Amino acid sequence: MTDTAKTTVPAERPGALPDYQPQERFWPYVELTEQPTPEELAALDPDLRTALYGAADIPFSFTLVFPRFDGPEYERAVALARQSAEYREVGTGDQFRVRARFYPSDVARMRDLFVIAAQHPGCEVLVDDRPVPFARELWLPLTWFLLPR
């Protein structure tokens, strides 16, 4: 039955209370067990974050995303990723990824992490949380000009 169903009273009980009283809410969303936090919603998509919070106070960033890989370098890569401005682990099993966001002021740590993670398949480079053409081959190496000599 939907919310638009009419209340019914059996014919043998005139004047009795109806058997069914529809609620004023839409059925599939009557009792949600958990609502996502605004931070979780903003983490889903950069366009959603911009719509919710505006783009004024979001600085330019690079995000390195990489899966688990075998070898002793993985622990070092995770240690470098934890030193980033924002560190998150997402997914489970084969879909597990480490996400580390770096701002231009952290270019040295970003380069050190990229040198380790780029050797393994599945490493991605995002510019402002978006996949950008040539992000790995052009835009990321251009930031290395910010390294002090």
MODELLER restraints for C-alpha pairs under 7 A, 6 or more apart:
rsr = mdl.restraints
at = mdl.atoms
rsr.add(forms.Gaussian(group=physical.xy_distance, feature=features.Distance(at['CA:3:A'], at['CA:22:A']), mean=5.41, stdev=0.5))
rsr.add(forms.Gaussian(group=physical.xy_distance, feature=features.Distance(at['CA:3:A'], at['CA:23:A']), mean=6.47, stdev=0.5))
rsr.add(forms.Gaussian(group=physical.xy_distance, feature=features.Distance(at['CA:3:A'], at['CA:24:A']), mean=6.92, stdev=0.5))
rsr.add(forms.Gaussian(group=physical.xy_distance, feature=features.Distance(at['CA:3:A'], at['CA:26:A']), mean=6.97, stdev=0.5))
rsr.add(forms.Gaussian(group=physical.xy_distance, feature=features.Distance(at['CA:7:A'], at['CA:18:A']), mean=5.85, stdev=0.5))
rsr.add(forms.Gaussian(group=physical.xy_distance, feature=features.Distance(at['CA:7:A'], at['CA:20:A']), mean=5.55, stdev=0.5))
rsr.add(forms.Gaussian(group=physical.xy_distance, feature=features.Distance(at['CA:7:A'], at['CA:21:A']), mean=5.79, stdev=0.5))
rsr.add(forms.Gaussian(group=physical.xy_distance, feature=features.Distance(at['CA:8:A'], at['CA:18:A']), mean=5.39, stdev=0.5))
rsr.add(forms.Gaussian(group=physical.xy_distance, feature=features.Distance(at['CA:8:A'], at['CA:19:A']), mean=6.10, stdev=0.5))
rsr.add(forms.Gaussian(group=physical.xy_distance, feature=features.Distance(at['CA:8:A'], at['CA:20:A']), mean=6.59, stdev=0.5))
rsr.add(forms.Gaussian(group=physical.xy_distance, feature=features.Distance(at['CA:9:A'], at['CA:16:A']), mean=6.79, stdev=0.5))
rsr.add(forms.Gaussian(group=physical.xy_distance, feature=features.Distance(at['CA:9:A'], at['CA:17:A']), mean=6.86, stdev=0.5))
rsr.add(forms.Gaussian(group=physical.xy_distance, feature=features.Distance(at['CA:9:A'], at['CA:18:A']), mean=4.79, stdev=0.5))
rsr.add(forms.Gaussian(group=physical.xy_distance, feature=features.Distance(at['CA:9:A'], at['CA:19:A']), mean=6.27, stdev=0.5))
rsr.add(forms.Gaussian(group=physical.xy_distance, feature=features.Distance(at['CA:42:A'], at['CA:48:A']), mean=5.86, stdev=0.5))
rsr.add(forms.Gaussian(group=physical.xy_distance, feature=features.Distance(at['CA:42:A'], at['CA:49:A']), mean=4.31, stdev=0.5))
rsr.add(forms.Gaussian(group=physical.xy_distance, feature=features.Distance(at['CA:46:A'], at['CA:129:A']), mean=6.37, stdev=0.5))
rsr.add(forms.Gaussian(group=physical.xy_distance, feature=features.Distance(at['CA:60:A'], at['CA:103:A']), mean=6.47, stdev=0.5))
rsr.add(forms.Gaussian(group=physical.xy_distance, feature=features.Distance(at['CA:60:A'], at['CA:128:A']), mean=6.08, stdev=0.5))
rsr.add(forms.Gaussian(group=physical.xy_distance, feature=features.Distance(at['CA:61:A'], at['CA:101:A']), mean=6.49, stdev=0.5))
rsr.add(forms.Gaussian(group=physical.xy_distance, feature=features.Distance(at['CA:61:A'], at['CA:102:A']), mean=5.59, stdev=0.5))
rsr.add(forms.Gaussian(group=physical.xy_distance, feature=features.Distance(at['CA:61:A'], at['CA:103:A']), mean=4.67, stdev=0.5))
rsr.add(forms.Gaussian(group=physical.xy_distance, feature=features.Distance(at['CA:61:A'], at['CA:104:A']), mean=6.80, stdev=0.5))
rsr.add(forms.Gaussian(group=physical.xy_distance, feature=features.Distance(at['CA:61:A'], at['CA:127:A']), mean=6.12, stdev=0.5))
rsr.add(forms.Gaussian(group=physical.xy_distance, feature=features.Distance(at['CA:61:A'], at['CA:128:A']), mean=5.14, stdev=0.5))
rsr.add(forms.Gaussian(group=physical.xy_distance, feature=features.Distance(at['CA:62:A'], at['CA:101:A']), mean=5.71, stdev=0.5))
rsr.add(forms.Gaussian(group=physical.xy_distance, feature=features.Distance(at['CA:62:A'], at['CA:102:A']), mean=5.32, stdev=0.5))
rsr.add(forms.Gaussian(group=physical.xy_distance, feature=features.Distance(at['CA:62:A'], at['CA:103:A']), mean=6.48, stdev=0.5))
rsr.add(forms.Gaussian(group=physical.xy_distance, feature=features.Distance(at['CA:62:A'], at['CA:125:A']), mean=6.89, stdev=0.5))
rsr.add(forms.Gaussian(group=physical.xy_distance, feature=features.Distance(at['CA:62:A'], at['CA:126:A']), mean=5.65, stdev=0.5))
rsr.add(forms.Gaussian(group=physical.xy_distance, feature=features.Distance(at['CA:62:A'], at['CA:127:A']), mean=4.75, stdev=0.5))
rsr.add(forms.Gaussian(group=physical.xy_distance, feature=features.Distance(at['CA:62:A'], at['CA:128:A']), mean=5.93, stdev=0.5))
rsr.add(forms.Gaussian(group=physical.xy_distance, feature=features.Distance(at['CA:63:A'], at['CA:99:A']), mean=6.55, stdev=0.5))
rsr.add(forms.Gaussian(group=physical.xy_distance, feature=features.Distance(at['CA:63:A'], at['CA:100:A']), mean=5.41, stdev=0.5))
rsr.add(forms.Gaussian(group=physical.xy_distance, feature=features.Distance(at['CA:63:A'], at['CA:101:A']), mean=4.18, stdev=0.5))
rsr.add(forms.Gaussian(group=physical.xy_distance, feature=features.Distance(at['CA:63:A'], at['CA:102:A']), mean=6.10, stdev=0.5))
rsr.add(forms.Gaussian(group=physical.xy_distance, feature=features.Distance(at['CA:63:A'], at['CA:125:A']), mean=5.81, stdev=0.5))
rsr.add(forms.Gaussian(group=physical.xy_distance, feature=features.Distance(at['CA:63:A'], at['CA:126:A']), mean=4.97, stdev=0.5))
rsr.add(forms.Gaussian(group=physical.xy_distance, feature=features.Distance(at['CA:63:A'], at['CA:127:A']), mean=6.44, stdev=0.5))
rsr.add(forms.Gaussian(group=physical.xy_distance, feature=features.Distance(at['CA:63:A'], at['CA:129:A']), mean=6.34, stdev=0.5))
rsr.add(forms.Gaussian(group=physical.xy_distance, feature=features.Distance(at['CA:64:A'], at['CA:99:A']), mean=5.81, stdev=0.5))
rsr.add(forms.Gaussian(group=physical.xy_distance, feature=features.Distance(at['CA:64:A'], at['CA:100:A']), mean=5.32, stdev=0.5))
rsr.add(forms.Gaussian(group=physical.xy_distance, feature=features.Distance(at['CA:64:A'], at['CA:101:A']), mean=6.48, stdev=0.5))
rsr.add(forms.Gaussian(group=physical.xy_distance, feature=features.Distance(at['CA:64:A'], at['CA:124:A']), mean=5.87, stdev=0.5))
rsr.add(forms.Gaussian(group=physical.xy_distance, feature=features.Distance(at['CA:64:A'], at['CA:125:A']), mean=4.89, stdev=0.5))
rsr.add(forms.Gaussian(group=physical.xy_distance, feature=features.Distance(at['CA:64:A'], at['CA:126:A']), mean=6.47, stdev=0.5))
rsr.add(forms.Gaussian(group=physical.xy_distance, feature=features.Distance(at['CA:65:A'], at['CA:97:A']), mean=6.31, stdev=0.5))
rsr.add(forms.Gaussian(group=physical.xy_distance, feature=features.Distance(at['CA:65:A'], at['CA:98:A']), mean=5.52, stdev=0.5))
rsr.add(forms.Gaussian(group=physical.xy_distance, feature=features.Distance(at['CA:65:A'], at['CA:99:A']), mean=4.57, stdev=0.5))
rsr.add(forms.Gaussian(group=physical.xy_distance, feature=features.Distance(at['CA:65:A'], at['CA:100:A']), mean=6.55, stdev=0.5))
rsr.add(forms.Gaussian(group=physical.xy_distance, feature=features.Distance(at['CA:65:A'], at['CA:123:A']), mean=5.64, stdev=0.5))
rsr.add(forms.Gaussian(group=physical.xy_distance, feature=features.Distance(at['CA:65:A'], at['CA:124:A']), mean=5.06, stdev=0.5))
rsr.add(forms.Gaussian(group=physical.xy_distance, feature=features.Distance(at['CA:65:A'], at['CA:125:A']), mean=6.43, stdev=0.5))
rsr.add(forms.Gaussian(group=physical.xy_distance, feature=features.Distance(at['CA:66:A'], at['CA:97:A']), mean=5.39, stdev=0.5))
rsr.add(forms.Gaussian(group=physical.xy_distance, feature=features.Distance(at['CA:66:A'], at['CA:98:A']), mean=5.40, stdev=0.5))
rsr.add(forms.Gaussian(group=physical.xy_distance, feature=features.Distance(at['CA:66:A'], at['CA:99:A']), mean=6.87, stdev=0.5))
rsr.add(forms.Gaussian(group=physical.xy_distance, feature=features.Distance(at['CA:66:A'], at['CA:117:A']), mean=6.55, stdev=0.5))
rsr.add(forms.Gaussian(group=physical.xy_distance, feature=features.Distance(at['CA:66:A'], at['CA:122:A']), mean=5.84, stdev=0.5))
rsr.add(forms.Gaussian(group=physical.xy_distance, feature=features.Distance(at['CA:66:A'], at['CA:123:A']), mean=4.38, stdev=0.5))
rsr.add(forms.Gaussian(group=physical.xy_distance, feature=features.Distance(at['CA:66:A'], at['CA:124:A']), mean=6.38, stdev=0.5))
rsr.add(forms.Gaussian(group=physical.xy_distance, feature=features.Distance(at['CA:67:A'], at['CA:96:A']), mean=5.89, stdev=0.5))
rsr.add(forms.Gaussian(group=physical.xy_distance, feature=features.Distance(at['CA:67:A'], at['CA:97:A']), mean=4.46, stdev=0.5))
rsr.add(forms.Gaussian(group=physical.xy_distance, feature=features.Distance(at['CA:67:A'], at['CA:98:A']), mean=6.17, stdev=0.5))
rsr.add(forms.Gaussian(group=physical.xy_distance, feature=features.Distance(at['CA:67:A'], at['CA:122:A']), mean=6.28, stdev=0.5))
rsr.add(forms.Gaussian(group=physical.xy_distance, feature=features.Distance(at['CA:67:A'], at['CA:123:A']), mean=6.98, stdev=0.5))
rsr.add(forms.Gaussian(group=physical.xy_distance, feature=features.Distance(at['CA:68:A'], at['CA:97:A']), mean=6.92, stdev=0.5))
rsr.add(forms.Gaussian(group=physical.xy_distance, feature=features.Distance(at['CA:73:A'], at['CA:116:A']), mean=6.90, stdev=0.5))
rsr.add(forms.Gaussian(group=physical.xy_distance, feature=features.Distance(at['CA:77:A'], at['CA:113:A']), mean=5.72, stdev=0.5))
rsr.add(forms.Gaussian(group=physical.xy_distance, feature=features.Distance(at['CA:77:A'], at['CA:116:A']), mean=6.48, stdev=0.5))
rsr.add(forms.Gaussian(group=physical.xy_distance, feature=features.Distance(at['CA:77:A'], at['CA:117:A']), mean=6.86, stdev=0.5))
rsr.add(forms.Gaussian(group=physical.xy_distance, feature=features.Distance(at['CA:80:A'], at['CA:109:A']), mean=6.72, stdev=0.5))
rsr.add(forms.Gaussian(group=physical.xy_distance, feature=features.Distance(at['CA:80:A'], at['CA:113:A']), mean=6.08, stdev=0.5))
rsr.add(forms.Gaussian(group=physical.xy_distance, feature=features.Distance(at['CA:81:A'], at['CA:87:A']), mean=6.35, stdev=0.5))
rsr.add(forms.Gaussian(group=physical.xy_distance, feature=features.Distance(at['CA:81:A'], at['CA:100:A']), mean=5.25, stdev=0.5))
rsr.add(forms.Gaussian(group=physical.xy_distance, feature=features.Distance(at['CA:81:A'], at['CA:113:A']), mean=6.93, stdev=0.5))
rsr.add(forms.Gaussian(group=physical.xy_distance, feature=features.Distance(at['CA:84:A'], at['CA:100:A']), mean=5.81, stdev=0.5))
rsr.add(forms.Gaussian(group=physical.xy_distance, feature=features.Distance(at['CA:84:A'], at['CA:101:A']), mean=5.89, stdev=0.5))
rsr.add(forms.Gaussian(group=physical.xy_distance, feature=features.Distance(at['CA:84:A'], at['CA:102:A']), mean=5.58, stdev=0.5))
rsr.add(forms.Gaussian(group=physical.xy_distance, feature=features.Distance(at['CA:85:A'], at['CA:101:A']), mean=5.72, stdev=0.5))
rsr.add(forms.Gaussian(group=physical.xy_distance, feature=features.Distance(at['CA:85:A'], at['CA:102:A']), mean=5.62, stdev=0.5))
rsr.add(forms.Gaussian(group=physical.xy_distance, feature=features.Distance(at['CA:86:A'], at['CA:100:A']), mean=5.76, stdev=0.5))
rsr.add(forms.Gaussian(group=physical.xy_distance, feature=features.Distance(at['CA:86:A'], at['CA:101:A']), mean=5.09, stdev=0.5))
rsr.add(forms.Gaussian(group=physical.xy_distance, feature=features.Distance(at['CA:87:A'], at['CA:99:A']), mean=5.81, stdev=0.5))
rsr.add(forms.Gaussian(group=physical.xy_distance, feature=features.Distance(at['CA:87:A'], at['CA:100:A']), mean=4.72, stdev=0.5))
rsr.add(forms.Gaussian(group=physical.xy_distance, feature=features.Distance(at['CA:87:A'], at['CA:101:A']), mean=6.62, stdev=0.5))
rsr.add(forms.Gaussian(group=physical.xy_distance, feature=features.Distance(at['CA:88:A'], at['CA:98:A']), mean=6.02, stdev=0.5))
rsr.add(forms.Gaussian(group=physical.xy_distance, feature=features.Distance(at['CA:88:A'], at['CA:99:A']), mean=5.14, stdev=0.5))
rsr.add(forms.Gaussian(group=physical.xy_distance, feature=features.Distance(at['CA:88:A'], at['CA:100:A']), mean=6.61, stdev=0.5))
rsr.add(forms.Gaussian(group=physical.xy_distance, feature=features.Distance(at['CA:89:A'], at['CA:97:A']), mean=5.83, stdev=0.5))
rsr.add(forms.Gaussian(group=physical.xy_distance, feature=features.Distance(at['CA:89:A'], at['CA:98:A']), mean=4.68, stdev=0.5))
rsr.add(forms.Gaussian(group=physical.xy_distance, feature=features.Distance(at['CA:89:A'], at['CA:99:A']), mean=6.16, stdev=0.5))
rsr.add(forms.Gaussian(group=physical.xy_distance, feature=features.Distance(at['CA:90:A'], at['CA:96:A']), mean=5.68, stdev=0.5))
rsr.add(forms.Gaussian(group=physical.xy_distance, feature=features.Distance(at['CA:90:A'], at['CA:97:A']), mean=5.36, stdev=0.5))
rsr.add(forms.Gaussian(group=physical.xy_distance, feature=features.Distance(at['CA:90:A'], at['CA:98:A']), mean=6.53, stdev=0.5))
rsr.add(forms.Gaussian(group=physical.xy_distance, feature=features.Distance(at['CA:91:A'], at['CA:97:A']), mean=6.25, stdev=0.5))
rsr.add(forms.Gaussian(group=physical.xy_distance, feature=features.Distance(at['CA:102:A'], at['CA:110:A']), mean=6.39, stdev=0.5))
rsr.add(forms.Gaussian(group=physical.xy_distance, feature=features.Distance(at['CA:107:A'], at['CA:143:A']), mean=6.90, stdev=0.5))
rsr.add(forms.Gaussian(group=physical.xy_distance, feature=features.Distance(at['CA:107:A'], at['CA:144:A']), mean=6.64, stdev=0.5))
rsr.add(forms.Gaussian(group=physical.xy_distance, feature=features.Distance(at['CA:107:A'], at['CA:147:A']), mean=6.69, stdev=0.5))
rsr.add(forms.Gaussian(group=physical.xy_distance, feature=features.Distance(at['CA:108:A'], at['CA:147:A']), mean=6.50, stdev=0.5))
rsr.add(forms.Gaussian(group=physical.xy_distance, feature=features.Distance(at['CA:117:A'], at['CA:123:A']), mean=6.20, stdev=0.5))
rsr.add(forms.Gaussian(group=physical.xy_distance, feature=features.Distance(at['CA:125:A'], at['CA:131:A']), mean=6.98, stdev=0.5))
rsr.add(forms.Gaussian(group=physical.xy_distance, feature=features.Distance(at['CA:125:A'], at['CA:135:A']), mean=6.06, stdev=0.5))
rsr.add(forms.Gaussian(group=physical.xy_distance, feature=features.Distance(at['CA:125:A'], at['CA:136:A']), mean=5.67, stdev=0.5))
rsr.add(forms.Gaussian(group=physical.xy_distance, feature=features.Distance(at['CA:126:A'], at['CA:132:A']), mean=6.59, stdev=0.5))
rsr.add(forms.Gaussian(group=physical.xy_distance, feature=features.Distance(at['CA:126:A'], at['CA:135:A']), mean=6.79, stdev=0.5))
rsr.add(forms.Gaussian(group=physical.xy_distance, feature=features.Distance(at['CA:127:A'], at['CA:135:A']), mean=6.92, stdev=0.5))
